[in-house]
Amino acid sequence: MPITRNTNQSEISLEEFYLESISIGEKFGKENDFNVRAGKSMIQLLEMINEIFKDTQIWGLTSLKRLVIQKENDWKSDWYIIITGGGHEQYTIEYLLPKNIRPWENARVRGEAKNLEEAKRYLIIAMNECGGWKGNQELIQLTNELEE
């Protein structure tokens, strides 16, 4: 099941949002512009998420150019994971600590992935560690594959 844009936000899909960013940069001859590179990285990330999560409904919304990953179709629900594309397949990935171990409200863990494969690994870890997808069979399978 593809990652779906939160219905409280724009009617365009997540892919269309990032494609717009690429298109605007390229229109003005800025193919190497940060927004173009970051947009391309985020498109690759969305494709990867759709490839590895076939049955899991994942909701996403955008905040500036960041991708916010949620379990529910409600922009007010927990922003479990926030991913920022840095261009050249680099990503900053943050996840919300579970309430029972947060030293303060909305405490997060943050890391930098150097490529898409590393971003995939960090995403799987983040989905486990934030506690938002406990018991999800696809996530359990992906986690087991990481440990092999």
C-alpha positions as CSV (number, residue, x, y, z in Angstrom):
1,M,0.0,0.0,0.0
2,P,1.7,3.2,-1.0
3,I,2.5,5.9,1.5
4,T,-0.5,8.3,1.3
5,R,-0.5,12.1,1.8
6,N,-2.5,13.1,4.8
7,T,-6.0,14.2,3.6
8,N,-5.8,17.4,5.8
9,Q,-3.2,18.7,3.5
10,S,-3.0,19.5,-0.2
11,E,-4.8,17.3,-2.7
12,I,-1.6,16.5,-4.6
13,S,0.2,13.3,-3.7
14,L,3.6,13.3,-1.9
15,E,5.3,12.3,-5.2
16,E,3.7,15.3,-6.9
17,F,4.8,17.6,-4.2
18,Y,8.4,16.7,-4.6
19,L,8.2,16.5,-8.4
20,E,6.9,20.1,-8.3
21,S,10.0,21.1,-6.4
22,I,12.2,19.5,-9.0
23,S,10.3,21.0,-11.9
24,I,10.5,24.5,-10.5
25,G,14.3,24.3,-10.1
26,E,14.8,22.7,-13.5
27,K,12.5,25.3,-15.1
28,F,14.9,28.0,-14.0
29,G,18.0,26.1,-15.2
30,K,19.0,25.1,-11.7
31,E,19.4,21.3,-12.1
32,N,22.0,21.3,-9.4
33,D,20.0,23.4,-7.0
34,F,19.6,22.0,-3.5
35,N,15.8,21.8,-3.9
36,V,16.1,19.8,-7.1
37,R,18.6,17.3,-5.6
38,A,16.6,17.0,-2.4
39,G,13.4,16.5,-4.3
40,K,15.0,13.7,-6.3
41,S,16.2,12.1,-3.1
42,M,12.8,12.3,-1.6
43,I,11.2,10.7,-4.7
44,Q,13.7,7.8,-4.3
45,L,12.8,7.5,-0.7
46,L,9.0,7.4,-1.4
47,E,9.6,4.7,-4.0
48,M,11.6,2.7,-1.5
49,I,8.9,3.0,1.2
50,N,6.3,1.9,-1.3
51,E,8.5,-1.1,-2.3
52,I,9.1,-2.4,1.2
53,F,5.6,-1.7,2.7
54,K,3.1,-3.4,0.5
55,D,0.3,-3.9,3.0
56,T,1.0,-1.3,5.7
57,Q,-0.9,2.0,5.5
58,I,1.5,4.8,6.2
59,W,0.5,8.4,6.2
60,G,2.7,11.3,5.2
61,L,2.5,15.0,5.3
62,T,5.0,17.7,4.3
63,S,6.3,20.4,6.5
64,L,8.5,22.7,4.4
65,K,10.3,20.1,2.3
66,R,10.4,17.5,5.1
67,L,8.4,14.3,5.1
68,V,6.5,13.6,8.3
69,I,5.5,9.9,8.7
70,Q,2.5,9.1,10.7
71,K,0.4,6.1,11.6
72,E,-2.9,7.9,11.3
73,N,-4.6,10.2,8.8
74,D,-4.6,13.2,11.1
75,W,-2.0,16.0,11.0
76,K,-2.4,16.4,14.7
77,S,-1.4,12.8,15.5
78,D,2.2,12.0,16.5
79,W,4.9,13.0,14.1
80,Y,6.6,9.7,14.6
81,I,9.3,10.1,11.9
82,I,10.6,13.2,10.1
83,I,12.8,12.8,7.1
84,T,14.7,15.6,5.3
85,G,16.3,14.9,1.9
86,G,19.7,16.5,1.6
87,G,20.4,15.8,-2.0
88,H,22.8,13.2,-3.4
89,E,20.8,10.5,-1.6
90,Q,21.6,11.9,1.9
91,Y,18.8,12.0,4.5
92,T,18.3,13.3,8.0
93,I,16.0,10.9,9.9
94,E,14.5,11.8,13.3
95,Y,12.1,9.7,15.3
96,L,10.0,10.5,18.3
97,L,10.9,8.7,21.5
98,P,8.1,6.7,23.2
99,K,6.3,8.7,26.0
100,N,7.6,6.4,28.7
101,I,11.3,7.2,28.0
102,R,11.1,10.8,26.8
103,P,13.2,13.1,29.1
104,W,11.0,16.0,27.8
105,E,8.0,16.5,25.6
106,N,8.6,15.5,21.9
107,A,12.2,14.3,22.5
108,R,13.7,12.9,19.3
109,V,16.6,10.8,18.1
110,R,18.3,12.2,15.0
111,G,20.7,10.6,12.5
112,E,22.2,11.1,9.1
113,A,22.0,8.5,6.4
114,K,24.6,8.7,3.6
115,N,22.6,6.8,1.0
116,L,19.2,5.3,0.3
117,E,20.1,1.8,1.6
118,E,21.2,3.4,4.9
119,A,18.0,5.5,5.0
120,K,16.0,2.3,4.6
121,R,17.8,0.7,7.5
122,Y,17.3,3.9,9.7
123,L,13.6,4.0,8.7
124,I,13.1,0.5,9.9
125,I,14.9,1.1,13.1
126,A,13.0,4.4,13.6
127,M,9.6,2.7,13.0
128,N,10.5,0.1,15.7
129,E,12.0,2.5,18.2
130,C,9.2,5.1,18.1
131,G,6.7,2.4,19.0
132,G,4.1,3.6,16.5
133,W,3.9,0.3,14.5
134,K,4.2,-2.3,17.3
135,G,3.1,-5.7,16.0
136,N,3.1,-4.8,12.4
137,Q,4.0,-7.9,10.5
138,E,5.8,-6.3,7.6
139,L,7.9,-4.3,10.0
140,I,8.8,-7.4,12.0
141,Q,9.8,-9.2,8.7
142,L,12.0,-6.2,7.6
143,T,13.6,-6.0,11.1
144,N,14.4,-9.7,11.0
145,E,16.0,-9.2,7.5
146,L,18.2,-6.4,9.0
147,E,19.4,-8.7,11.7
148,E,20.4,-11.6,9.3
